[in-house]
Amino acid sequence: MSAAPHEQVDDALRAVRSSALNIDIFPGIAVIYLKARLLASLTLFVSTFASTNIFTIVVMVFVYFIGHLQTTAREYWLQENSAGWITRGFLALVALIFPDLQAFNLVDEMVAGALIPITLFAKTAVLGIFYTTMYALLATFVFCGKEL
Amino acid sequence: MMRFFAIIAAVLVFGVTKLPAERALFVQHRQLHFHAVELNLDLREQLGQLGFIAALSGFRSIVADVLFIQAHVAWERTEWGRVLLLFRQVTTLQPRVVLFWDMAAWHMAWNASVAAMNDQTQPRLALRVKAQREYFALGRDFLERGIQNNPDRPQLYESLARLYKDKYQDHARASEFFAKAAALPGAPSYDKRFSAYELSYCEGREGEAYERLRLLYDEGENQRLPTLIKRLKVLEEKLNIAQDQRIPDRAL
């Protein structure tokens, strides 16, 4: 390889560097952290009105799955006009109540070699912080009303 | 009771507030070709219940990786039907990973096609050739769909060009796809040369090929590689280029 043309050596080095640890991985880690924080605050909120641990866990498992499908429900609700009002009402409820967890799955794209634009990362981070704050506030509000 | 309704109202107000932000993010994801996976009933049938649930719950890339390993095992066992099925699932789950499309096409057009041609259980040559062509077509289909999903990456254009060159002996299409690869950012510098080489084999396009090869030659020493010089010499003879316009013999 040392005898290869300068251009070829540069190409090879670029390929090695892009496959190794680079700074692009940190937004992915940060988004995973934000998703974990969001789920933790939502769990806290659910636990304020749940009577048992198992109820909280089961509800959160369902929320986790529904959260990943929220995008599908929201887009169908906003775009599809032929659905009946019961369907649309149900989809609206899913879209309004549950967080969009799919927005935080940037890692799937990062492992495919896609670069995450800084604006997208910033928007996702703001959304994550907004979710976390709101669920934490709601949890505080419910908790304050409890008789200890 | 008032508190309960207040919380419900707060959740709904929060939902309405977050909706535009979620929608804007979704639109940006679509523009960047993120989450281009269509999780429909076809995929559900292919993946099985657990795999589909895993794909739904944010483990799409992990499921794709596991299926890719299974496809590799199926390849080792030369189970071509299973290789095809698994690669279809893998590429559906991770359409932005170029490696998966490239490997799928390679297995179909290079490995499975050769296995079909050497199939001892099929005595009729015509049927073996037919099976081979079907595998070529499968490989081409993977690459074409891969390009649709990754129009900004040069690797798959290059693979498709190699497929046209090696399997279909279609030098015009090979040249076209090498040129498309060369036009994209991050493309290796040889794509431009390869496009010109392939064009030089096309009947009736020798003049165009000569111009492109000559331009590359004139770029400098880096481009003056043995194949380029050899093809230029062949075209100079074929096109009867004047002696004083030919490249020096010592270049060969």
Chai-1 contact restraints between the chains, C-beta under 6 A:
chainA,res_idxA,chainB,res_idxB,connection_type,confidence,min_distance_angstrom,max_distance_angstrom,comment,restraint_id
A,E7,B,S189,contact,1.0,0.0,6.0,A-B,restraint_1
A,D11,B,P188,contact,1.0,0.0,6.0,A-B,restraint_2
A,F65,B,S57,contact,1.0,0.0,6.0,A-B,restraint_3
A,H68,B,L56,contact,1.0,0.0,6.0,A-B,restraint_4
A,H68,B,S57,contact,1.0,0.0,6.0,A-B,restraint_5
A,H68,B,G58,contact,1.0,0.0,6.0,A-B,restraint_6
A,L96,B,L12,contact,1.0,0.0,6.0,A-B,restraint_7
A,L96,B,G15,contact,1.0,0.0,6.0,A-B,restraint_8
A,I97,B,G15,contact,1.0,0.0,6.0,A-B,restraint_9
A,D100,B,E22,contact,1.0,0.0,6.0,A-B,restraint_10
A,A103,B,L25,contact,1.0,0.0,6.0,A-B,restraint_11
A,N105,B,G58,contact,1.0,0.0,6.0,A-B,restraint_12
A,D108,B,R60,contact,1.0,0.0,6.0,A-B,restraint_13
A,D108,B,S61,contact,1.0,0.0,6.0,A-B,restraint_14
A,E109,B,F34,contact,1.0,0.0,6.0,A-B,restraint_15
A,V111,B,S61,contact,1.0,0.0,6.0,A-B,restraint_16
A,A112,B,R96,contact,1.0,0.0,6.0,A-B,restraint_17
A,A112,B,V97,contact,1.0,0.0,6.0,A-B,restraint_18
A,L120,B,Q28,contact,1.0,0.0,6.0,A-B,restraint_19
A,K123,B,L25,contact,1.0,0.0,6.0,A-B,restraint_20
A,L127,B,A21,contact,1.0,0.0,6.0,A-B,restraint_21
A,M134,B,F14,contact,1.0,0.0,6.0,A-B,restraint_22
A,G145,B,R3,contact,1.0,0.0,6.0,A-B,restraint_23
